Every structure is written in structure tokens, then in C-alpha cells.
């Protein structure tokens, strides 16, 4: 940090005067145990009165591209007045040097793109495993990272699995994530705690629905990434089509850093466009790398693609851009440095190629992880100061600072609950007492382990940047742990709402204990898995992200808890919504001897704007004291409770704003209960005047099948009230995308197989809740009325 202060003083300006003049737009962070100001960030525009601009500042003192994670800013050292709490401690130069080679990465992709196969090869080449085993467990063993028996049977990843390895000088923590949309929470929470990622794409399938979802999640958490186009050995492989899709569908600023030498059966190696050399992979498992000159027939194409790469990177990197404008060809080191800077800043995505299954290109991809993805201390992480109304602050990341760690995943292990923890600052040791910022409880850490899939290796301590697991720490997914010296939290993980529900019950009373234990464990492990009790039927209802999601949990109950279950028909999670403004004026008055009940509420209900993030909003528009302020909270509770069950079909009401404008109270008979009941009755009486509609979950469906079955697929989706979005042909396959109500998608996998002779496949992802048609609404209302009438008899 000191170099920034020296840069300012060299221009004849004191740091103190600059801070005073620009204080309105300065952001400061106090970053040492003594409360000393360690960093001040000031917009470049605020420095203009001092004659300071990015043109005259010493190189390295300004991050001038507004599109990077930093705004145009000057960083400098300064000593402030006392009295500020220390939440964040920046690492020293020595600590930065210690952690510069550490990488925390995730491997994410659409289902069947080869993520787990790629991870298996990475573990083999880094020496973590001695033999390669394939995903579906055909040899009776299966891939190391698919440790669950169910994963090996189905050939898919269900839970994200963590491991660590070392490639050359780089220690790497890896999380292999599921590709199926039903397990998207596993990807979400993995990307929340990772510093970089590999986006794996199939050279035949290209950018598919879950690829788009994963890219959206990476953008949400600002995760820099490499793209790896896998399966270049497959029939129909076309990596350049995938490159175009990355640019058009994902809108990535990207370029290839490699070219495949041959495709399909002729795929033998790769051309490195940075070093301008050809690489071949020999030996039984491709462990011997042979470097040669580029084949003559590919030399011209390699030169063209090399120039494209330089242009793409120069477009985002000032240093390389200057060389490019001067017509100077960059050296290998200059080009690699520019790719690293732009990748870390999330401005560029280098594209690698190969075939993990055929052991080609994996070692070069590992080189790319070390060369281009960021170290933990190069990434800006944000915390929330709980003593300042959750004011955001930058987490410095020093191992000597106050502990800040995020519990991002829970598992029930052989020795109790296993809590996966990403440490953002400080150090945690075996035997330490740590504090849960969410619950306020303190817990002792009995054991710290590193995970290698389902194997554990004990460690004495872990520090900033590490991903470890703790035993015996009771918490929920998303909780923040500190050492108790600060009151802060890390930003939480986005959890999508469930879209499907099932009624479930154990087959016999003897299984009830195991049934309850399983449901409790699964809820702690997976925030998207919800359990509730239907108040009318007293049935246990489980909710999740799709048919496969719930099917996996019922199967796990059977295998892990020996609980046989009876499952009811899938139930869709409908919603209700108001569409027009309606006023209410309701008096709740009850006298039955002694103190009565009196509460009057006046106001209106209206729909929220379409782009509103909130699902329900209560506005206190009272003027005067007709209703004492102490009762307003009870009124809000009443309206929120009423909105949990609309009168059309009994489902929650969304997109609603309730505005309280007036009312009346009684000196003796008014109470919190009276006003709460008045609010509930006011909502019910007014609701029918808002012209409510029923919303149903609508899914993005992408069906892939041979071209000859395209007509049958489109016809079937139309019969299911789907709206066809696109239909295109890629090779011999047709890809049909449509928006289809979830209620119409039950049993579709069976229909698709029968229509396409088993050659079709589809993916389904939640899009939004949308209004149902009038005839469907009438049918749903009639069924609800009939069910309620039957229950009341």
C-alpha cells in the first residue's frame, strides 16, 4: 500500500488534503488491529483539482478501466483519527507472496458435458489418484468424485464434491458440481465461495440450457472463468460452432488460446496459440506430452487465430493495447500477462480445447488454471457490518485478521454433521472457539479436515483462502463464523424457490423415526428441499426443484435410512396475484362480556410493479394517531398472514402492495389481536375486488432429438400448452426450445422416449410464474371449491 502514498506525494500533494477535499466520494477501509486507515479509494474525478489524472500518476497506482471490478480510483496509505472498529485486515506483501499460487476453482457445465470425467483426469495427472475410473462405474468402482452409490448408478453428479491437489507449484482446491438443473443449488453455493471456474462445454451439444444458468450464476458472483470445449473426439464435434455460441448466447468477450489438431477420430493433439507450438499426448493415459512445431497444414490458420487472440485481449487491456497500436508483436510473457489481467478482471474468457475421456488437453488446461485464474487474495470479497445496519465493506483477507468464514454446504458424515467452510479472513485451528454471526452462538471446533471426495485428511489449522470441513459444528447453510471480536456477516447465497411438491408418508409406523430423521437431515443439507405439513389433510409435503430432485431424496431415504415411502401425485406450487387496485374499510368489533375486540383499518391493495424484487409490500401511510403506532406491526402481520392463502385456490398471493391510510381504535377494547384479525378480514373481503389471477410455474424446455422426430415433438409440446420459442437443426439433431407449464410436464420423459425410439432427451429449467388461461383458472377454482366443500361436510 505504501507505494500508492509515495506516488501521491511525488506530485506534491499530501494524502490528508486529498482525502479532505474528496471526502464526499471517498471510500475508506480500516485495516489493522490498531484502527489505522490502510486504504482510501477516491474516484479519479475528485483528484482533478490537484492536477492528478490517470495520465500523470505512476504506473500501478490507477486501475483505469471502469469496466473492471475497481472504478477509476487512486489507492494510498494514510493514518486517520482513532475510534474505528477493525473489520478488515489487508494482507502484507509477504502474505500475498505466500498465497499467490493458491487456486480455488469449480468445474461447472450442462449435464453430460464431461465435468466429472475432467475432474478424474485432473486428479490422476496431479497424482491424487493412481488409476482412472469412468463415470458410470462400469468397472465396479466409478469416478472418485461420484462417491454416492446413487450417483454411480445414474451416471450423474447429485452433490458437489470437494478435493484438493497440486499441479506444478499451484495448490488447487476443486469443487465438482452437478449439471442437472434440479441440483442447481449445489452449483450456486459452490460458485459463491470459489475464486475461479472452468465452464465445460460439449463440442457437439455446445451452449445448452444449464450452460446459460451456470454462466448467469458465475456473473452473479463475479467469478472469472476459463472455457473448456470438451469431447473434441466425438462424432459431430465442432468447437468453432461452440465458440460462436459463447459469443452470441452468453455474450462473452472470448477467444481461443488453442486449436484442435484433427477432430472426431482424428483428434490427436492441440496447437497452443500463445507459444505457437503443437502438443501431443502419448502414453496409456496421455501422461507424456510431446512438444513439436505446428503442422504445416495448420500454420496459416494458427497465425490468423493468434492475431485474433491478440486483438481480443488488446481490446480489454491497456498495456497490450498500446503495443498493438504501435504495431509491436507481444512476447509470450506479455501476452500471457495481458490474458491473466483481463481474465482476473472478468473482462475476457480464454477458451481451451481437448477431450478429457481420451486424455487430451487436460494438462494444458491445468497450466491455464495456474496462469490465468486469480489467487484468493486477488479477489474482492464483500462483508456486511452488523453494527452499521449491514453496511457493506471489503474483506481484506489477511490470515492474521479477525476470522470470517462462510458455511456453504452441510453433510451428515459418519461422525455427525460435516460443515464445509470457506475462510475469507483469519485462521481457524483445531480446538478454537468460533462464533456464529447468524445465531449468536459460540461453538468449539473439535476437528478440521480437508476433503478428498468422501475421504478426510486431518489438518491442525486452516487460513484465509482455504476450503475445509469442520466436525461437530451445528449451523445452517449460509451461516457466517467469526472469532467473536467483530460483528459481521458475509453476503449469503441465493436460494431459488421450490417449484414442485409431493405428499409423502412412511409405509409403516415403525419407520416414522427414520423418516423424521431423514427429512431433518435433508433440509439442513439442501436449502431448496422444503418440508411442510398440510394443515387440512395433515399430510407431510416435500418440495423441491423438480421430479428428479424429489425422486433422489425418496431413494436416499430407502437406501440410507431403510425407510420405504408412499408418494402422492406431484403437486405444482401455484401462486395468486392481484391485478387491479381495490380499497378496503373494515371494522372488526366483538363484545362478549369483559374486554371486547375493536379494530378498524382503511386503505387499499394494489399490484406491485412487474420488475419488483419484493413479493409482498406493506406501506404505513397513516397520518395522525387514529391507530396507535404500537398496533401497526400487528396489522402488518395480519396482512402478511392473509396473503399466505388467497381465496381462489388457497395458494400464496404474490406481487401485492398493501397501503394502510387510516383506521380507528377504542381506548379499552383495541388490542394487537383485534387489529391483526381486522387486517386478515379486510384482506379477505377486499381481495375479490382486485381481479386476482392464478400464476403457474412455466419452464424453459429444451428437447433434442433426431430430425425425423421433430414434428412429433413440436406437436406434443403444443398439446401440453407450450409456446415454441425456437426450433433449429444442428447436424442430424433438431433442438426445440419452448415455454411449457410445469403442470403439463409430468410424465414427459416417458412420452419423449416413446416418440423418439429412446433417442430423444430434454432439459427443463424454471423460467417464471405466469398467469394461467381463463379455462384453467376456472377449473382450478372449481376443484378447490369442491375439495373444501367435501372437507366441511
N, C-alpha and C positions, 0 to 999 in steps of 0.2 A: 504493500500500500504506500510505503514511503516514497516510491518513485513518482507517484501522482502529485504529492505535495511539492516535491522538488521541481516538477515540471511547471507548476503554477508559479512558484517563487522565482523561477528563472525569468519569468516575464515581468517581474517587478510588482506582482500583486500578492497580497497576503491572503492566505486561505480564510482567515477570520473575516476580512472585509468583504470577500466574495460571498461568503455564507450570509452575512448580514444583508447585503443588497439583494440577494436572490432567495431569501428565506421563504417567500411565498410559494415558490415552486420547487423547493429542495426536499429531498427525501433523505433522512438520516437514519443510520442504524448504529446502535451502541453495542460494541462487540468485544468487551473484555471484562474480566472479573472486577475491575476497578471502576466500571461505569464510564470508561473513556470512549469518546466517539471515534470509531475506527474508520468509518466510510461515510462520505457525503456524496449524494448523486444530484447534480444540478443540470437542468436542461441547457443545451448549448446556447439557446436564445438568451438565457438570463445572464450569460457571460459577455454579451455584446458590449455593454457599457465599459468594460475593461479592455476592449480591443482583442478579446480572446475568441478565436474561431477554430474550427477543426483544421483549418489550413496552417495555423501557426503553432498549434500545440505539438509537443514532442510525440513521435510515433509511439503508439501503445497506450496513450492516455485517453484516447477517444474511441468509442465504438460508434462509428458514424452512420451505419446503415439502420434506418428507422425500422426496417422490417425484421431485424434480429431481435433477440429477447430483450436487449437493452434499448431504451430510447436514446436519442443523441444525448450524450452525457459526459461530464468530467468527473473523475473519481479522485479524491485526495484525502490525505491524512489531516486530522485536526483534533485538538483537545478541547472538550466542551466543559460547561459547568457541571457540577455534581447533581445527583438526585435522580438518575435514570436507572431503571432496572435492566439487568443484563439478560436478555433472552437469547441472543445470538452471538457466537464467538467465531470469528473468521479464522481459517487455518493459517498457520505460519508457512513460510517458504519451505521449511523442512518437511512439514506435514503434507503440503501439496506435492512435493517430490516423492514422498513415501507412497501416496495413493494415486499417482498419475497413471499407473499401469493397470489399476483395478477396473474391471468392466462388469456391470450388472445388465444382463440382456434377457429379452424374452424372444421366443420363437412363435410367431402367430401367423395364421392363414385360414383360408377356407378349408372345409373338411376334405380329406383325401388329397391334399397338396404335397404331403410328404414331410410334415413338421417333425413327427416322432422319428421317422427314418433318418432325417438330417441330424437330429439330436444324438441318435445312436452312433452315427459316424463321428460326430464331434467327440463323443466320449471315448471312442476307440482310438482316434488319432491323437488325443491328448493323454492317452494312457490310463484313463479312469476305468475302462473295462478291457478285458483281454480278448473277448470274442464278440462278433457282431451277430445279433439275433433279429429276426424280422418281426414286423408289427403284429401280424395276426397270430403269432405264436404257433406257426405251423410245425416248428421243431420241438414243440412242447415247452419252450422256455419263454419266448416272446421278448419284445423290446424292454430294456431296463426301465425306461421311464413310464411304461404302462404297467404299474405294479399291481393294480386291482385285477382280480380274476375276470370280472365283467368286461374290463377294457380289452383284455387279451382275447376274450371270446368274440366280442363285437367288432374288434379291429379299429376302435376309435378311442380317443382320449376323452375321459369324462372329468377327471380332476387335473388341475395344473400340478406339475411335479417339479421340484427344485433340485438342482445339483450344482456342483462346482468343479472346476477343472483348471488346468494351467496350460496355456499354449505359448511356447517360447517364454517371453518374460511377462506375459499377461495372465494374472489370476482372473478367472471368469466365473461369475455366478450366473447360472442359466435357469430360466423357468420355461418349461414346455407347456403350452396351453392347448385347450380343446379347440376344434374347428367348427363344431356343431353349434348352431345358433341357440339351442336350448341351454347351453352351458356358457353363455356369453359373460356371466358374472365372473367366471374364472379368468377370462381374458381381461375384463375391466379392472379387477383388483391386482392382477399381475402388472399391467401397464402402469397402474398408479404408483408402484414402488420401483419401477425399473428406470434406468438412465438411457437405455438404447434398445433397439429391437431389430429383428430380422423379419421382414414381411416376405413370406414364402408364397410363390405363385406357381401354378402348374403351367408348363409351356403349351399344353393343349387346351385346358379349360380357361386359362387367362384370369382376368379380374372377375371374380364371381361375387355373389351377394354378401357372403361373410367377409370377403376381402374388403369390401366397401365399409362394412361395420367396423372391422378391425382398424382400418385407416382412420375412421371417424374417432375411434377411441384413442388412437395414437395422437391425433390432433388435439383432443380434449386435454390430454396430459402433457402436451408439448414434447413428445418422445421422438428424438432423432432416430432415423431408421436406415437400414440397408435393404435393398430388394434382392431376393434370390430367385431367379427363374429356374425352377427345378424340372426334372423329368424331360430333359432335352433328348433323352434316348427313346422316348415313347413315339409310337406311330402317330403322325399328325402334328408333331412338335413344331411350333412356330414362335420362337421367342420374340421376334420383332413385332409380331401382332400384339403380344403382351406388353411390349414397351409402349406402343401407341395407346393401348388401353390405360396404362398407368398415367399417361399424359392427358387423355381425354376424360376417362371415367373418374379417376382420382385427382386429376388436376395437379399432379406432382411435377415439380421442376427437376427433371431427372435426365440421366444419360448413362449409356452402357460403359462399363470400365473393362468389359471382356467381350470377346466374340467366341461362339462355339466353333470348334473345328469339326465339321460334319454334324448331321442331325439324325435322329432315329437310330437305326442300327449302325450307322457310320460315325456316330459321335465318339470321338477318340480323345479330344483334349480341348484346350482353351487358348485363345490369344489374349495376352494382357496388354490393354491399350495404353497403359501408363508406362510400363517398362518396354513396350513394343517387343515382346518375346512370346514364343509359343511354349505351352506347358502340357506335358503328357503324364498320365498317371498309370504306373505299371505295378506289377506285383499282384498277389492274390486278392488283396483288399485295397489296391490303389495307393499303398503307403509310400511307394517310390516315385518321386517327382522328377521328371526329366525336363530340363530347360533347353530349348533349341531356338533357332531362328524361325521367324514366321514363314510358313509355306509360301512359295512364290505366287500361287494362285490366289492367296488371300491378302497379299501385301498391300495392294491398291485400296482394297476395302478397309483394311486396318488403318491406313493413313487418313482416309476420309472420316472414319469414326473417331479417330484420335483427335482430329481437328474439331469435330462436333463436340466432343467432351470438353476440350479447352474452351470453346466458345460458351458452352452452357455454364461452366464454373466461373468464367471471367465475368459473366453477366451478373453474378451474385457476390463476387469477391473483388474488392478494390485493388488489392496488391496484384493479383493475376490480371485484372482488367487493365492496369497500367502497362504491363508487359505486352498484353495483346494489342493495345492501341499503338504501342511503339513498334509492333511487328517483330518482337523478340520471342523466340520459341522457348517456353519454360523448361527448366531442367526437371528430372523425375522428382527431386525433392521439393521443388517449388510447386509442381502440380499436385503432389500428394498433400503438401501443407495447405493449399487452397481448398482441396476437396475436404480435408478434415475441418477447416474453419467453417465452411458453408454447411457441412453435414451437422456439426455440433450446434450451429445456429439455426438448424431446421430449415435451411434455405435450399437444400439440394439433397437428392437421393441417388447415390451410386448404385448401379444395377449389376449384380453378379449373375453368373450362369453356371449350369452344370447338371449333374444327375447324382443325387445322394445314393440312390439304390445301386447305381453302377460305380459308385466310389470315384466320382469325377468332380473336381472343383471345390470340395469341402475345405481342404487346407488353405486354399487361396481366399475363401470366404472368411476363415478364421483370421487370416492376416488382415483382412479388411476390418474385422471387428476391433482388432488392436490398433490399426492405423487410423480409423475414421470415427469410431463411436466414442462418446465422452466418458471420462472418468467421473465418479460420483461428485467430486468437488468442483467439477466444471459445470454442473447443472444447477440452475436456480430453483430452490425449493421454498415453498411458502408455508408459514405457520400463522396461527391466529392467537393474538394476545387476549386471554380470557379476562384479564383485569381491565381491558380497554374496549369492552363490548366487541370482542372478536376482531379487533383491528389487525389487518394482515401485516406480516413482517417477513423479511428474508431470513431463512435459516442459514447461518454461517457454515456449519458443517465441521467444525474443529473437533477432533477426538477428545480434547481437554475441556470442551464446553459443557453446559448443562445437558443432560441426556434428553433426547427426543427421538422416540421410535414409534412406528405405526404397526399395529397388529392387523395384518391384511388377510390372514387366512387361518382358519381353525380346523383341526382334525382330531378325531378321537383315536389316540395311539394305544399301544399295548400297555403304557404306563399312565394313562389318563389323557387329559386334553393337551394337545400339541399346538402351540401358538407360533405361527410364522411371524417374525418381526423384522422389519427393515429399519435399520438405525440411521437416522439422518444427522445426528449430532451427539457427541459424547461417547461414553463407553459403558457397557454393561458386563458385569462379572458374575460368576457363579457365587451365590451367597448374598448378592446385593439386595437391598430393599428398594423397590421401584414403586411409583405412584401412577395409578390410572386416572388420567385427567377427566375422563368421562364420568366415572362413578365416584371419584374422590378416595377410593380405597387404596391401601398400600399392600403390596404382596412381596414375598421373598422369592428370589429366583433360585430354585434348587438345582437346576441343571440347564446348561446351554449346549446346543448341538448344532452341527452343520448337517444338512440333509443331502443324501445322495439317493434320490427317488425315495424308496421306503426304508433305506438304511440310514443309520445315525452315527455320527462321529463326534464324540465329546470334545468340547473346547473349554478352556478356562475363562476366556473373555472374548468379546466382540466389540468392534468400534465403528465409528462413523463410516458409512458406505457398505457395511456388511449386511447380508441377509442370513439370519439364523433362525433357529426354533427354540422355544422355551417350554419346559415341562412344568406342570403344576401351577400355571398362571391362569386364573379364572377371569375371562374377559369376553367381550363380543368382537366380532369382526369390525374393524374400523376404529377401534379404541386407540388413544394415544397414551404412551407411557413416558414419564419424566422421572428425574431423580428427586423430585419434591421441592427443588429450590426455585422453580418457576411455575407459573400457571399459564400453560399454553397448550394448544392443540394443533394437530396437523390437519389440513383440509381432507375431508372424508371422500369416500368412494361413491360414485353414482350407482345407485341400485335401481334397476328397472322394475316396474310393477309387474306382477304375475298376470298372465293372460288366460290361464286355463285352470279349472278346478275339478276335483274328483271327490266323491263321497267314498270313504274307506273305513273298514272295520276289521278287527281280527276275527278269524273263523271260530275261535273258541275262547272262553273266559280265561283259560289257563295262560293264554298268550297276551293278555292285557298288559301285564307288567313290561314285557319285552317290547310291545307295541308303543307304549308311552315313552320308554327309554329311547327307542329308535327315533321317534318323532322329535323328541327334545334334542337329541344329538344332531340330527339333520338340519334343524332350524339354526343351531349355533354355527354349524359349518357353512351353510349356504343362505345368505340373506334373501335370495329370490324364492326360497322354499318357505311357504307360509302354512300355518295350521290354524284352523278356527273351528268353532262349534256352531252349527246351525241352531239358532235359538228355538226354531219351530219344530224341526224334526229330531233335534238332539244328535244329529249325525256329525262325525268328525269329517271336516272338509280339508283336503290338502290342495294347495295352489302352487303353480309353477309356470315355467316359460314354454311349455309345450308337452305333447304326448310322450316323447322320448324322455324328457326330463322327469316326469312323474313315473313313467314305467321303470326307469333306472332305480328310483328310490323304493318302489314297491318290491323290485327284485333284490335290492340290497337288504331290505327287511327280512326277506326269506333266507338269504344266504348268511348274513352276519348275525341275525338275532333269532333265526329259526321261527319266524312269525309268518304264518300263512294268512293272506288277507283277501277280503271280498271287496271288489272295486265297483262302484256305481258308474253310471253313464257320465262321460265328461261334461262339464258344465262351463259355459262361456261366461266370463266376467263382463256383463253388460254395464253400462253407465246411463244415467239420465242427465238431461241438460235443459235449462230454461232458455227460451229463445226471444222473449219479449219482457218488457218492464211491467210489473204489477205492484199495486200498493196494498199495504195491509194496515189494519187498525183493529187490534184485538184486545179485549178486556177479559182477563181471567179472574173470576170472582167466585169465591166459595165460602159459605158460612155454615158451620155445623156444630155450633157451641164452642165456646172458648175462642182462642185466636183463629181467625179465618185466613183466607188467602186472597190477596189482591195485587194485581199487576196489569198495567196497560202498556202496550207497545205500539208505536206508529212508525211507519217507514215504507220502504219499497224494496223489491227484489228485482235485479236486472242481470242480464248476461255479462260476463267478463269479456274483454277484447279477445279475439281469436289467438293472438300471439302471447297471451298472458301465461306466465310460468305457474302462477298460483292456481289451485283448483277451486278454492273457496276463499272468499274475502269478506271480512266483516268490517264495516266502517261506522265509527261512532260519530254521528252528525248532530248530537244533542246540543242545544243552546239553552242555557239556564239549568235549573236543578229540579225540573219536574220529575225526573228519575234520579235519585241519589247516586253519585258516582260508584258507590260500593256495589250496586246491583248490575252494573254494565257487564262485568265479567260473567255473571250468571246468565245474562241474556245472550251473550256470545256463545257460551257453552250450549245453551238451548238450541240456537240456530244451527250450530255445528252438528249437534246430535241429530236434529231433524233431517239435516242434509245427508246423513248416512243411509237413509232409506227413503227413496222417492215413492210417491203414491202410484206410479204407473205399474212398475213390476218389482218394487222393493229394493232396487239397487242404488248405490250411492249417486248423489247429484253432484255434477262437476260444472266448472265454468260459471260459477254463481257468485254474485256480489250482493250482500245484504246491507242496506243502509238504514240505520236507526236514526230517526229525525225528532221524535217526540214520544211522549208517554205520560203516565200518571202513576203516582204511588199513594199509599194510605199510611198514615202515621203509625198505625198499630198492626194492621193485617199484612202489610207488604213484607216479603222475605225473599231470599235468594231462590228458594224453591218455587215460590209463586211466579217470579219473573222468568225463571227457566221454563216452567210449564207454559207461561204466556207466549214465550218465543217459539216453543215447539208447536203449539196450536196455531199461532199466527202463520208460521211457515206452511203448515199443512193446509190451512184454509185458503191461503193466497196462491199456493203452488199451481193449482189447476188453471189459474188465470194467466200464467206465464207461457202458455202454449208449449209445455215440455215435450221433448222428443227423447227417444231411446237411442243411445250410441252403442255400437258393437265394435269389437276389435277387428280391424281389417289387416290382412297380412300381405306382405310382398312375397309372391310365389314365383320361383324361377324353375321351370321344368325343362329338362334336357332329354332329348330322345332322337333316334334316327329320323331322318327327314320324312320317310314314308308314313310315320305315325303322327305327323304334325297336325293334320286336320282333326283327327280323333281327340287329341289333347286340347286343342282350342275349343272344340265343341263341348267337351266335358267341363272345361273351366267356365264357359258361358252358362251351362246348365246350373253351375254352382253359384250363379250371380256374380261371377268375376268380371272385371273390366280389363281387357287385354291392353297392356302398356306398350309392348314391343314383341316382335317376332322376327328373328334373324337366323341366318344359316352360317354355320362355321364348319367347313369341311363337310362331312357326311351327317353332321348333327344339326338339329334345329333347337334354338333356345327361345322359349316363350316366357315372357315375364308378364305378370298380371297382379292386380289387387283383388283379393278374394276375402269375403267374410270368414273369420275363423270358424264360425258356427257351421259353415258349409264344407269345411276341410276335413272333418272326421272321416276316416276310412279312405282317404285319398291315395295313400301309398299302395293299398291293395288294388284299387281301381287302375292306378297308373301301371303297375306291374302287369295286370291282365291286358290292358290296352296295347302295351308295347312289347309283349312277349318277354317281360323281365328286363328289357334293355333301357327303360326309362328311369330317370331319377329326378328328385326335386328337392329344393330347399325352401324353407318358409321362415320369414322374419317379421316381427311385429312392426307395423307401419304407424297406425294411429287408430283412435276410436272415431268412427264416423256414423252419421245418422242412418238408421235403418229405413227401408221403404215403408210407406203407409200400411200396406197389407201385412208386412211382417210385424209392424208395431201393433196393429190391431190383434193379430194372432197371439203375440206375446202377452198383451194385456188381458186377453180372454183366458189364456192358460193360467195366468197369475190369479185372476179373479176366481176361476174355477177351483184352483188349489186352496185358496183361502176360505172359500165357501165350504168346501169339504171338511176343512180342519175345524171350522166353527160349529159344525153340526154335531 
